Amino acid sequence: MSFRHFVGCALAATTILCCLPAAAETKPMELKLAHHVAPQHPMSVFLQTWADELRERSNGRIDVTIYPSQQMGPATGNHRMVTTGVADIVWLLHGLTPELFPLTGIAELPFMIDGAEAGARVMGDAELRHKYLDPEHKNMKVLWLFTSPAGNLNMAKEKVDSLEAVHGKRLRFPSRAIRDYITALQATPQATSPANMLEALQKGTIDGAFIDWGGAGLAFKLGPYVSYTTELHAYVSTMCICMNLDTYENMPDDLKALFDDSIENRQAGIGELWAASEAQGKAAMIEDGTKVVELSPQEMSRFKQAGAQSGAAYIESLAKRGLPAKDVYELMKSLSANTAQSAQ
């Protein structure tokens, strides 16, 4: 090899090596986001809009691919998926793994929080999150904590207009707190995943299900299989959009700053989005033939008394485990009351 040829090869190799870091820097971060509902669901639309904005603002360096409708696996596995890195981001339902989120689950106690807008304000409180809730989300970066609208009792065939009418009925529960509430109502709690709820109602393996209007009418299309919905506004289900902690921490600093900015100031909007889904879901259920049942004040009081009974027992059980359940309960109750007062 001539000296001139050797020098030429060396320069070419140097040029390639110099270009490698730049190429690596421009390679997009490809993130997988998994959730359990159809692309048409309002929260699905919200997440897709957020992903599109991230891609645009980062000039394609953050590329979020969304896998809806349990395409990456059942919703019960979302916690495992995000903590192991199988998915980078998930929409997590705390009620599916209640043993991992006992303090977060206090928000799901009967009649603790009245609706999605209040839920977003309570769950987004900085003190509550920093001291109690975020530490429960181990190996995860919490992007947003929020709740469903208030849940009701949806019955396949039988009308529930009194406490006695619910006795002995097999009812699907969304969380441990509502499992205990069903027991306090002298009904039988049934563990049924969201994906299997419709089939269980069809086959008659459950008599009814606790779920909010939006979930019933929009997410799971229960209208044709629910004859009566008793409007209790009894509870909310807590949820989060959570990210694998290693994925978040390994982001380049400039992308991390852009990502952090993208999740700011959306908490209230998520609450409003879910509140809107309540009216939409109720309209869809009624159109499908579901009849709305309103309890008398006396009967509503009896349902609330059962909720107070089961809620107190839940708090006591957590306190016996050495958890600061009473402090969390009092803080959530205060936040919920302040939210209700400000809304008047």
C-alpha positions in Angstrom: 0.0 0.0 0.0 1.4 3.4 -1.0 1.8 6.1 1.7 -0.8 8.3 -0.2 -3.3 5.4 -0.1 -2.6 4.8 3.5 -3.2 8.4 4.4 -6.5 8.5 2.4 -7.8 5.4 4.2 -6.9 6.8 7.6 -8.7 10.1 6.8 -11.8 8.2 5.6 -11.8 6.1 8.8 -11.4 9.2 11.0 -14.3 10.9 9.2 -16.6 7.9 9.8 -15.7 7.7 13.4 -16.3 11.5 13.9 -19.7 11.1 12.3 -20.8 8.2 14.6 -21.7 10.3 17.7 -23.8 12.7 15.6 -25.7 9.8 14.1 -26.3 8.4 17.5 -27.5 11.7 18.8 -30.1 12.0 16.0 -31.4 8.5 16.4 -35.0 8.9 17.9 -36.0 7.6 21.3 -38.6 5.0 20.3 -41.1 4.6 23.2 -43.9 2.1 23.5 -47.1 3.1 25.3 -49.6 0.4 26.2 -53.2 0.7 27.4 -56.4 -1.2 27.5 -59.1 0.7 25.6 -59.9 1.4 21.9 -58.3 4.2 20.0 -61.7 6.1 19.9 -61.8 6.5 23.7 -61.3 10.1 24.8 -58.2 9.2 26.8 -56.8 7.4 23.8 -57.3 10.5 21.7 -55.6 12.6 24.5 -52.6 10.2 24.6 -52.2 10.2 20.8 -52.4 14.0 20.6 -49.7 14.2 23.3 -47.5 11.7 21.4 -47.9 13.6 18.2 -46.9 16.9 20.0 -43.8 15.3 21.5 -42.8 14.0 18.1 -43.3 17.4 16.5 -41.6 19.5 19.3 -38.6 17.1 19.4 -38.2 17.1 15.6 -38.8 13.4 15.6 -36.3 12.6 18.3 -39.1 11.3 20.6 -41.3 8.8 18.8 -44.1 7.3 20.9 -45.9 4.3 19.4 -49.2 3.6 21.1 -50.6 0.0 21.5 -54.3 0.3 22.4 -56.9 -2.4 23.2 -54.5 -4.6 25.2 -52.3 -5.3 22.2 -49.2 -5.7 24.4 -51.1 -7.8 26.9 -54.0 -7.6 29.4 -54.4 -4.6 31.6 -53.6 -6.7 34.6 -50.0 -7.0 33.4 -49.4 -3.3 32.8 -47.6 -2.8 36.1 -45.2 -5.6 35.2 -44.7 -4.3 31.7 -43.7 -0.8 32.7 -41.4 -1.8 35.7 -39.6 -4.4 33.6 -39.3 -2.1 30.5 -41.4 -4.3 28.2 -43.4 -1.1 27.8 -41.9 2.3 28.3 -45.2 4.0 29.3 -48.5 2.5 30.5 -52.0 3.6 31.5 -52.2 1.9 34.9 -55.3 1.0 36.8 -54.4 0.8 40.5 -57.3 -1.4 41.4 -55.9 -4.3 39.3 -52.8 -4.5 41.7 -54.2 -3.0 44.9 -51.6 -4.6 47.1 -48.9 -2.4 45.5 -50.8 0.9 46.0 -52.6 0.7 49.4 -52.3 4.5 50.1 -53.3 5.5 46.6 -56.3 3.2 47.0 -57.7 5.3 49.8 -59.0 7.7 47.2 -61.2 4.9 46.0 -63.1 4.6 49.3 -66.9 5.0 49.0 -68.0 8.6 48.7 -64.5 9.9 49.2 -64.2 11.9 45.9 -67.2 13.0 43.8 -66.1 12.9 40.2 -63.2 13.2 37.8 -62.5 16.9 38.0 -62.3 16.7 41.8 -60.2 13.5 41.4 -57.7 15.2 39.2 -57.3 18.1 41.7 -57.0 15.8 44.7 -54.6 13.3 43.1 -52.5 16.1 41.6 -51.9 17.8 45.0 -48.1 18.3 45.4 -48.0 17.4 49.1 -50.1 14.3 48.7 -48.0 13.1 45.8 -44.6 13.9 47.2 -45.2 12.5 50.7 -47.4 9.5 50.0 -48.4 8.5 46.5 -45.3 8.8 44.2 -43.2 6.7 46.6 -45.7 3.8 46.1 -44.9 3.9 42.3 -41.6 2.1 42.6 -39.4 2.0 39.5 -41.8 4.3 37.8 -41.9 8.0 36.9 -45.5 9.2 37.4 -46.6 11.5 34.6 -50.2 12.0 35.7 -52.4 10.7 38.5 -56.2 11.0 38.0 -59.5 9.3 38.5 -62.5 8.1 36.6 -65.9 9.8 37.0 -67.9 8.6 40.0 -69.0 5.0 39.6 -72.5 3.6 39.7 -74.2 0.2 40.0 -75.0 -1.4 36.6 -77.4 -4.3 36.7 -78.0 -6.8 33.8 -81.6 -7.6 34.6 -82.8 -6.5 38.1 -83.6 -3.1 39.3 -81.9 -1.9 42.5 -83.9 0.9 44.2 -83.3 -0.1 47.8 -80.6 -1.6 50.0 -82.5 -4.9 50.2 -82.7 -5.2 46.4 -78.9 -5.5 46.2 -78.6 -8.2 48.9 -77.0 -11.4 47.6 -76.3 -10.1 44.1 -73.0 -11.0 42.4 -71.3 -7.7 41.6 -68.1 -6.9 39.8 -65.7 -4.7 41.8 -63.0 -2.4 40.4 -60.9 -2.1 43.5 -60.3 -3.6 47.0 -62.2 -0.7 48.6 -65.3 -1.4 46.5 -64.9 -5.2 47.1 -65.3 -4.4 50.8 -68.1 -2.0 50.1 -70.0 -4.7 48.2 -69.6 -7.0 51.2 -71.0 -4.3 53.5 -74.0 -4.1 51.2 -74.6 -7.8 51.8 -73.9 -8.6 48.2 -71.2 -10.9 46.8 -68.1 -9.4 45.3 -66.9 -10.9 42.0 -63.3 -10.4 40.6 -63.9 -9.6 36.9 -61.3 -7.9 34.8 -62.5 -4.9 32.6 -61.9 -7.0 29.5 -64.2 -9.8 30.8 -67.0 -7.7 32.2 -69.2 -7.6 29.2 -69.0 -11.4 28.7 -69.7 -12.0 32.4 -72.9 -9.8 32.1 -73.9 -11.6 28.9 -73.5 -15.1 30.4 -75.0 -14.2 33.8 -71.9 -15.1 35.8 -72.3 -11.7 37.4 -75.6 -9.8 38.1 -74.1 -6.4 37.9 -70.9 -4.3 37.8 -69.7 -1.2 39.5 -68.3 1.2 36.8 -68.7 4.8 35.8 -70.9 6.0 33.0 -67.9 6.7 30.7 -66.4 3.3 31.2 -69.8 1.5 30.8 -71.0 3.5 27.8 -67.8 4.3 25.9 -64.9 2.1 26.9 -66.7 -1.3 27.2 -70.0 -0.7 25.4 -72.2 -2.3 28.2 -75.4 -0.5 27.2 -77.1 -3.5 25.4 -76.4 -5.7 28.4 -77.4 -3.4 31.3 -81.1 -3.0 32.0 -80.7 -0.6 34.9 -78.1 1.7 36.3 -78.5 2.9 39.8 -76.9 6.3 40.1 -74.9 6.2 43.3 -71.8 8.3 42.4 -70.3 6.0 45.0 -66.6 6.1 44.3 -63.8 6.9 41.8 -61.2 4.5 40.4 -57.6 5.8 40.5 -55.3 5.6 37.5 -52.0 6.9 36.3 -49.9 7.3 33.2 -46.6 6.0 34.4 -43.2 5.6 32.7 -40.3 3.2 33.3 -37.9 5.1 35.6 -34.7 3.9 33.8 -36.2 5.0 30.4 -36.9 8.4 31.8 -33.6 8.9 33.6 -31.6 7.8 30.5 -33.1 10.5 28.3 -30.7 13.1 27.1 -31.0 16.3 29.1 -32.5 18.4 26.4 -35.1 15.7 25.6 -35.9 15.2 29.3 -36.5 19.0 29.6 -38.8 18.9 26.6 -40.6 15.8 28.0 -41.1 17.4 31.4 -42.5 20.5 29.8 -45.0 18.4 27.8 -46.6 16.9 30.9 -46.9 20.2 32.8 -50.3 21.9 33.1 -52.3 19.0 31.8 -53.7 17.6 35.1 -56.8 19.7 35.2 -57.4 19.0 31.5 -57.4 15.3 32.1 -60.0 15.8 34.8 -62.2 17.8 32.4 -61.8 15.2 29.7 -63.0 12.4 32.0 -65.9 14.5 33.3 -67.0 15.0 29.7 -66.9 11.2 29.2 -69.5 10.8 31.9 -72.2 12.7 30.0 -71.2 11.0 26.7 -71.3 7.5 28.3 -74.6 8.1 30.0 -76.2 9.2 26.7 -74.8 6.1 25.0 -76.2 3.8 27.7 -79.6 5.4 27.6 -79.7 5.2 23.8 -79.0 1.5 24.1 -81.9 1.0 26.4 -80.5 1.3 29.9 -82.9 2.8 32.4 -81.6 5.2 35.1 -82.6 4.6 38.7 -82.5 7.4 41.3 -82.6 6.4 44.9 -84.7 8.2 47.5 -82.8 10.3 50.0 -83.5 7.7 52.7 -82.1 4.9 50.6 -79.1 6.9 49.5 -78.3 7.5 53.2 -78.3 3.8 53.8 -75.9 3.2 50.9 -73.6 5.9 52.3 -73.7 4.4 55.8 -72.6 1.1 54.4 -69.7 3.0 52.7 -68.7 4.7 55.9 -68.6 1.3 57.6 -66.4 -0.4 55.0 -64.2 2.6 54.6 -63.4 2.8 58.3 -62.5 -0.8 58.4 -60.2 -0.4 55.3 -58.3 2.5 57.0 -58.0 0.6 60.2 -56.5 -2.5 58.3 -53.9 -0.3 56.7 -53.0 1.4 60.0 -52.4 -2.0 61.6 -49.8 -2.6 58.9 -47.9 0.5 60.1 -49.0 2.6 57.1 -49.9 6.3 57.5 -53.5 5.6 56.3 -55.2 8.0 58.7 -53.0 10.9 57.7 -53.6 10.2 54.0 -57.3 9.8 54.6 -57.6 13.1 56.4 -55.5 14.9 53.8 -57.6 13.5 50.9 -60.8 14.3 52.7 -59.7 17.9 53.3 -58.6 18.2 49.6 -61.9 16.8 48.4 -63.9 19.1 50.6 -62.0 22.1 49.5 -62.4 21.1 45.9 -66.2 20.7 46.4 -66.4 24.1 48.1 -64.5 25.9 45.3 -66.7 24.4 42.7 -69.8 25.9 44.3 
